[in-house]
Structures are given as C-alpha cells and as structure tokens.
Amino acid sequence: MTRDDFNRRAVRYETETTVSFDVRPFGTKQQDAVTVFLGEKEFQHFTGALNRLKNVRLVVDHKFSGTSQIDGFIEHLKPALCVSIEMR
C-alpha cells in the first residue's frame, strides 16, 4: 500500500484542532493503511517536516488489530503530534 492508496480511500474530516482519517473503507487492510500513514508521519518528524498544528485521529473498526510497529509509531509521535486511535 502507498500513500496515494491511503489518500484515495481514507475519508478525511477536519476541525480547527483535529484532522481525522476514517480508514474503515480499507476493511481488512486497515492495519496496512494505519501503518502507511503513521510511517509517513514518523518520517516527517525525523526530517523536521511534521505539521504540529493539529491533532490526528484515526478511526478504525473491529477488523483493526494493532501491531508493535504501530504502537512504536504512536509512542514516538505522541509528544510531537497528539495521535489517537479511536476504536469503533
């Protein structure tokens, strides 16, 4: 999966303080979508290009299962960008 795939299928919602991405349209590939998104944010953080103005919320459903890689991305990004994963 690529960032372009993510951009085509994830549903984006934005408020003044939060950008939400609904990854439920990925079905059983939600884990891949979240990994691609957080991996890009991790790279942006590493290169100093991370936009820190808004919180990020990733909306998933019961098909989503976390991984140690996703947990690691969140752990690194939390101080820089308040990342939360909302389970539905």
C-alpha positions in Angstrom: 0.0 0.0 0.0 1.2 3.5 -0.8 0.4 7.0 0.5 -1.6 7.5 -2.8 -3.7 4.5 -2.0 -4.3 5.9 1.5 -5.3 9.3 0.1 -7.7 7.8 -2.3 -9.6 5.6 0.2 -9.3 7.2 3.6 -12.1 9.6 4.4 -10.7 12.9 5.8 -12.6 15.1 8.3 -11.1 18.3 9.7 -11.9 20.7 12.5 -9.9 23.6 13.9 -7.9 21.3 16.2 -8.1 17.8 14.7 -7.7 16.0 11.4 -9.5 12.7 11.3 -8.9 9.9 8.8 -11.6 7.2 8.6 -9.7 4.0 7.5 -12.7 1.7 7.8 -13.1 1.7 3.9 -9.9 -0.4 3.9 -11.8 -3.3 5.5 -9.3 -6.0 6.5 -6.4 -3.8 5.3 -6.9 -1.1 7.9 -3.7 -2.1 9.7 -1.8 -1.5 6.5 -3.4 1.9 6.0 -2.6 3.0 9.5 1.0 1.7 9.2 1.5 3.7 5.9 0.0 6.8 7.4 2.0 6.7 10.7 5.1 5.7 8.9 5.0 8.8 6.8 4.3 10.9 9.9 7.3 9.3 11.6 9.5 10.1 8.6 8.2 13.7 8.5 9.0 14.0 12.2 12.5 12.6 11.7 13.2 15.1 8.8 11.6 18.1 10.7 8.7 18.4 8.2 5.9 17.3 10.5 3.0 19.7 10.8 2.3 20.0 14.5 -0.6 22.3 14.3 -3.4 19.7 14.6 -4.1 16.5 16.4 -4.7 13.4 14.4 -7.4 10.8 14.9 -7.5 7.5 13.0 -11.0 6.0 13.0 -10.9 2.1 12.8 -13.4 -0.6 13.4 -13.5 -4.2 14.9 -11.4 -5.5 11.9 -8.4 -3.4 13.1 -5.7 -5.1 15.1 -2.7 -3.1 16.3 0.9 -4.2 16.0 4.1 -3.4 17.8 5.2 -1.3 14.8 2.0 0.8 15.1 2.5 1.1 18.8 6.1 2.3 18.3 5.0 4.9 15.8 2.4 6.2 18.2 4.8 6.3 21.1 7.3 8.3 19.0 4.7 10.7 17.6 2.6 11.4 20.7 5.0 14.1 22.1 5.1 15.8 18.6 1.6 15.2 17.4 -1.2 14.0 19.7 -2.1 10.9 17.8 -5.0 8.9 19.0 -6.7 5.8 17.5 -10.4 5.7 18.0 -11.8 2.2 18.0 -15.4 1.8 16.9 
